[in-house]
Amino acid sequence: MIAAILAVPMSAAAAEKAGYIATPDACYVPEKVDGEVVRLKKAGVCEGKPGRVFVGTDRETVKVFVDGKFWKEARVEEMGVPDISSSLARANRVAGEQTIPQNSARGEMEKAAGKLDSYYRSPEFQGRLKSETERVKAELFGESLGKFYPDSLAQERKGRLIETERIYVFVSSSMPLQTIRNYTASVARLHDPRITLVMRGFVGGMAKIRPTIDFVGSVLKEDPDCDPSGSDCRMRPASLIVDPLLFRRYGIEKVPAVVYAQGVKAEDPGLSEGDARNAKLTESFTVYGDASLEYILELIGRETGSPSLKGLVSALPAARQ
């Protein structure tokens, strides 16, 4: 099952009629409305209580799919004044019952956060970070540096994405290894420097770097049974980085997730593009679900009409879910 968060033109939404349909549980919300088909996805905790949701459609009845499976055919009930009044009254009642306590340490926390942010952005810290990163890479990988960081010893590869486009594939070491290897193989086949696999943090925390190095090696190896300590293992030309700021900027709470971003412009290429102060962007599209990267890019390409994505996918065999 794939859950997609995609932009919808306002002109299309304005042409649709307002109405409600029944749902098997109040925790379900609309994922996509396409003609007579309404797809629902779970949002929050289900309590076993039937509900109903608002949908925009010109049909009197629709076919409802829940988590990708057909549920039933439902009648669309038009929205009337009582519905609006009831919703407003309920919202006002809930708002009046909510009390958010003030944080007594807010001032001190903002001050400390400001100091930390200033230090992180300072040339001194960034210089030390870059120097230490290069030292660790050289010390740990030695002559094998080019296998794990193929772009570090060669000029930037040419790709089909334009300079301001990015594709981030968000993964985690908690995912099945074969699933991550499949994404890595797809990134390698696409052979575009602006497609990157992203992890939130180091495997097992920052106290030890060896587990992360071993994990990266197992992900990038073409032959999963190859032992790098005893033979020369071929590595796939795919970029994998650790960047929690990217997870936060795009609101990624679960993996796998694929983000297509447009209009990305970074002031400092050495800093994270997940930092909104460093990198600006025009629009982004997010797709969740364990499906092939080729299929997901084809899906986003159809929704966005991006010629870059169309060219990227057309260069590969037909994508399959």
Phi and psi in degrees as a GROMACS rama.xvg file:
@    title "Ramachandran Plot"
@    xaxis  label "Phi"
@    yaxis  label "Psi"
@TYPE xy
-118.275  129.952  ILE-2
-109.6  119.923  ALA-3
-113.587  136.507  ALA-4
-109.33  102.058  ILE-5
-127.567  152.789  LEU-6
-70.7463  142.055  ALA-7
-123.975  124.662  VAL-8
-59.3536  137.653  PRO-9
-65.2125  -32.6701  MET-10
-62.8947  -36.4937  SER-11
-69.137  -41.0101  ALA-12
-66.0435  -35.5896  ALA-13
-67.2627  -25.1083  ALA-14
-82.4709  -9.35474  ALA-15
-89.0285  158.221  GLU-16
-90.9244  158.439  LYS-17
-92.7625  140.329  ALA-18
-170.978  166.415  GLY-19
-118.079  150.732  TYR-20
-131.822  155.64  ILE-21
-75.8199  151.399  ALA-22
-129.146  154.199  THR-23
-68.0747  -20.718  PRO-24
-154.905  149.561  ASP-25
-67.4183  -10.5831  ALA-26
-82.4448  -6.40273  CYS-27
-91.7832  139.636  TYR-28
-129.228  158.396  VAL-29
-65.9107  134.772  PRO-30
-100.486  -42.7818  GLU-31
-160.207  140.177  LYS-32
-118.771  117.807  VAL-33
-133.042  94.8763  ASP-34
64.9998  -120.417  GLY-35
-90.3156  2.59303  GLU-36
-106.747  127.259  VAL-37
-119.555  123.712  VAL-38
-105.698  129.806  ARG-39
-110.31  147.864  LEU-40
-131.849  157.155  LYS-41
-79.508  135.491  LYS-42
-137.804  104.601  ALA-43
95.7016  -161.71  GLY-44
-96.4645  128.459  VAL-45
-84.1962  137.53  CYS-46
-117.02  9.53934  GLU-47
76.5504  18.4217  GLY-48
-108.489  125.949  LYS-49
-59.1407  149.482  PRO-50
-139.824  -169.485  GLY-51
-151.381  153.052  ARG-52
-134.101  156.429  VAL-53
-85.5205  134.879  PHE-54
-135.113  152.673  VAL-55
-102.924  111.067  GLY-56
-157.726  155.668  THR-57
-101.824  10.8968  ASP-58
-94.5005  151.435  ARG-59
-82.0189  -31.8512  GLU-60
-132.32  151.03  THR-61
-136.479  157.211  VAL-62
-94.867  120.621  LYS-63
-100.007  126.062  VAL-64
-111.254  131.111  PHE-65
-114.588  119.328  VAL-66
51.9277  39.96  ASP-67
87.2178  -5.88715  GLY-68
-113.847  141.192  LYS-69
-64.5002  128.892  PHE-70
-100.41  -63.9747  TRP-71
-170.363  172.958  LYS-72
-92.4706  127.092  GLU-73
-121.259  148.155  ALA-74
-85.7267  139.511  ARG-75
-89.263  118.214  VAL-76
-94.1273  125.114  GLU-77
-65.1991  145.535  GLU-78
-81.8668  130.074  MET-79
-119.736  178.109  GLY-80
-58.9787  -40.9047  VAL-81
-58.8232  -37.0916  PRO-82
-62.2562  -45.0375  ASP-83
-63.7329  -46.3256  ILE-84
-61.979  -42.6108  SER-85
-63.3397  -42.45  SER-86
-65.3431  -42.8575  SER-87
-64.9199  -42.0032  LEU-88
-63.6842  -42.3723  ALA-89
-65.1611  -41.5677  ARG-90
-63.7803  -42.3444  ALA-91
-65.7561  -37.524  ASN-92
-66.1845  -44.0747  ARG-93
-65.3228  -41.0289  VAL-94
-62.7671  -37.3612  ALA-95
-70.7328  -23.1721  GLY-96
-87.3411  -13.7286  GLU-97
-87.6564  132.37  GLN-98
-129.207  117.663  THR-99
-102.437  112.147  ILE-100
-68.956  145.973  PRO-101
-77.1017  141.795  GLN-102
-84.2167  114.741  ASN-103
-65.1705  -22.0765  SER-104
-100.382  14.4343  ALA-105
-59.0112  -44.592  ARG-106
-60.1068  -46.3099  GLY-107
-65.4915  -37.9992  GLU-108
-66.1528  -42.7291  MET-109
-64.2796  -38.4209  GLU-110
-65.1446  -44.1166  LYS-111
-66.1388  -40.3415  ALA-112
-64.4166  -37.6769  ALA-113
-63.473  -42.5554  GLY-114
-64.3615  -42.9058  LYS-115
-64.5865  -41.3436  LEU-116
-64.5715  -41.562  ASP-117
-63.1828  -41.123  SER-118
-67.8884  -39.4091  TYR-119
-60.8487  -37.349  TYR-120
-84.7974  -9.73355  ARG-121
-66.2437  145.879  SER-122
-57.1356  -33.3595  PRO-123
-62.0358  -49.6227  GLU-124
-67.9556  -44.915  PHE-125
-62.3845  -37.2527  GLN-126
-65.5189  -43.7692  GLY-127
-64.7025  -39.7458  ARG-128
-63.7219  -45.298  LEU-129
-64.8443  -42.7032  LYS-130
-63.0943  -43.4543  SER-131
-67.7103  -37.3126  GLU-132
-61.1192  -46.6028  THR-133
-65.1638  -37.2729  GLU-134
-64.6953  -45.4979  ARG-135
-65.1048  -42.5221  VAL-136
-60.9168  -44.6992  LYS-137
-67.6612  -38.9383  ALA-138
-70.2251  -40.4951  GLU-139
-84.2564  -37.7696  LEU-140
-97.6126  -27.1853  PHE-141
55.1871  -128.345  GLY-142
-70.3943  -13.9339  GLU-143
-88.0404  8.80507  SER-144
-54.3832  -41.5617  LEU-145
-66.0128  -21.5215  GLY-146
-74.8186  -41.8914  LYS-147
-86.7838  -28.9216  PHE-148
-126.805  73.5023  TYR-149
-59.6725  -25.9698  PRO-150
-81.4892  -10.5712  ASP-151
-76.3971  -20.4695  SER-152
-114.937  11.5961  LEU-153
-143.383  161.771  ALA-154
-68.1374  157.05  GLN-155
-59.1902  132.043  GLU-156
-71.0677  150.712  ARG-157
-84.5566  138.927  LYS-158
-132.073  179.687  GLY-159
-88.504  -21.3007  ARG-160
-73.2332  144.851  LEU-161
-79.9521  172.095  ILE-162
-59.0709  -30.2853  GLU-163
-98.1597  12.7816  THR-164
-108.593  147.138  GLU-165
-140.229  148.449  ARG-166
-126.444  118.887  ILE-167
-109.702  128.713  TYR-168
-107.968  104.784  VAL-169
-85.5652  123.915  PHE-170
-134.159  175.427  VAL-171
-149.007  151.426  SER-172
-67.2309  -13.336  SER-173
-78.44  -13.3372  SER-174
-74.1916  157.719  MET-175
-57.3285  134.651  PRO-176
-57.5518  -39.8944  LEU-177
-64.544  -34.4428  GLN-178
-62.99  -44.5488  THR-179
-66.678  -38.5291  ILE-180
-63.9344  -34.8371  ARG-181
-64.3092  -43.2229  ASN-182
-64.1878  -40.3547  TYR-183
-62.8918  -41.6572  THR-184
-62.5292  -38.9758  ALA-185
-66.3689  -43.1149  SER-186
-60.9267  -40.6029  VAL-187
-65.0894  -40.0314  ALA-188
-66.5177  -37.7628  ARG-189
-68.399  -29.4101  LEU-190
52.6889  50.2125  HIS-191
-125.427  127.055  ASP-192
-67.1742  -11.89  PRO-193
-98.9863  13.6858  ARG-194
-110.295  122.781  ILE-195
-135.696  137.468  THR-196
-85.2981  137.96  LEU-197
-128.921  131.945  VAL-198
-110.762  150.109  MET-199
-72.4334  -39.6893  ARG-200
-154.608  -177.811  GLY-201
-76.8585  149.824  PHE-202
-67.7096  120.514  VAL-203
77.7453  10.8735  GLY-204
92.3874  177.288  GLY-205
-85.9547  -5.21898  MET-206
-64.6216  -33.9404  ALA-207
-130.737  136.219  LYS-208
-98.1463  -19.3321  ILE-209
-58.5314  -44.3823  ARG-210
-58.0515  -35.9774  PRO-211
-68.7093  -42.0033  THR-212
-62.237  -43.6185  ILE-213
-63.4538  -39.1757  ASP-214
-65.5992  -46.014  PHE-215
-59.8542  -41.6931  VAL-216
-61.8931  -43.1575  GLY-217
-67.8322  -27.635  SER-218
-77.0433  -40.7163  VAL-219
-86.6639  -19.1254  LEU-220
-62.2018  133.058  LYS-221
-67.5869  -41.1961  GLU-222
-103.252  110.615  ASP-223
-63.3483  -20.4075  PRO-224
-92.1125  -2.14438  ASP-225
-71.6247  134.573  CYS-226
-100.538  108.755  ASP-227
-64.3246  -20.545  PRO-228
-77.7513  -19.9167  SER-229
-118.554  -5.09041  GLY-230
-153.583  170.123  SER-231
-90.4077  99.3559  ASP-232
-86.2946  132.68  CYS-233
-78.1792  133.484  ARG-234
-109.115  142.99  MET-235
-74.3076  139.49  ARG-236
-77.8456  74.4169  PRO-237
-131.13  143.335  ALA-238
-94.2503  129.845  SER-239
-130.192  122.679  LEU-240
-126.041  162.198  ILE-241
-108.17  115.934  VAL-242
-152.787  92.6437  ASP-243
-65.8323  -23.9304  PRO-244
-66.0689  -34.8142  LEU-245
-66.2994  -39.7885  LEU-246
-60.1524  -44.2447  PHE-247
-69.4161  -41.3444  ARG-248
-63.5334  -38.987  ARG-249
-97.0672  8.08411  TYR-250
62.8131  37.4162  GLY-251
-82.3019  112.714  ILE-252
-108.792  -13.2912  GLU-253
-144.493  155.841  LYS-254
-129.048  157.406  VAL-255
-75.2468  152.04  PRO-256
-145.208  143.416  ALA-257
-122.237  127.976  VAL-258
-116.53  130.047  VAL-259
-109.557  116.815  TYR-260
-112.799  140.945  ALA-261
-120.358  151.914  GLN-262
69.6194  31.475  GLY-263
-80.2908  122.604  VAL-264
-135.068  113.419  LYS-265
-100.364  131.822  ALA-266
-70.4622  -40.1585  GLU-267
-126.302  107.89  ASP-268
-60.0527  -19.9369  PRO-269
-78.7592  -14.1789  GLY-270
-98.1116  166.399  LEU-271
-68.6264  138.693  SER-272
-78.2547  -2.50918  GLU-273
-82.863  -9.61964  GLY-274
-86.6626  111.951  ASP-275
-62.5287  -24.6252  ALA-276
-76.5257  -23.4913  ARG-277
-94.0332  -37.4578  ASN-278
-125.594  127.473  ALA-279
-97.6011  153.87  LYS-280
-145.88  154.592  LEU-281
-89.2797  -47.0847  THR-282
-160.176  153.547  GLU-283
-142.159  154.464  SER-284
-132.352  132.241  PHE-285
-120.933  135.334  THR-286
-127.51  127.66  VAL-287
-104.219  147.439  TYR-288
133.782  149.368  GLY-289
-85.8534  82.7547  ASP-290
-132.731  165.871  ALA-291
-63.543  146.624  SER-292
-61.7242  -38.0141  LEU-293
-60.8922  -42.7253  GLU-294
-65.1049  -43.0358  TYR-295
-63.4787  -42.7424  ILE-296
-66.6052  -34.8437  LEU-297
-64.9298  -39.5499  GLU-298
-63.2757  -48.4588  LEU-299
-64.7801  -38.3914  ILE-300
-61.1731  -38.8741  GLY-301
-66.8363  -37.7335  ARG-302
-74.6676  -36.7755  GLU-303
-94.5653  -22.3116  THR-304
70.3401  20.6982  GLY-305
-68.4131  121.644  SER-306
-66.9739  -28.8552  PRO-307
-65.6282  -45.7304  SER-308
-65.8886  -38.2031  LEU-309
-60.8623  -44.6475  LYS-310
-67.0282  -34.9207  GLY-311
-64.7225  -46.665  LEU-312
-73.2448  -35.8962  VAL-313
-66.1047  -20.1267  SER-314
-79.8042  -3.78574  ALA-315
-115.619  165.368  LEU-316
-60.7253  161.842  PRO-317
-53.5509  127.607  ALA-318
-74.9732  142.403  ALA-319
-129.66  143.195  ARG-320
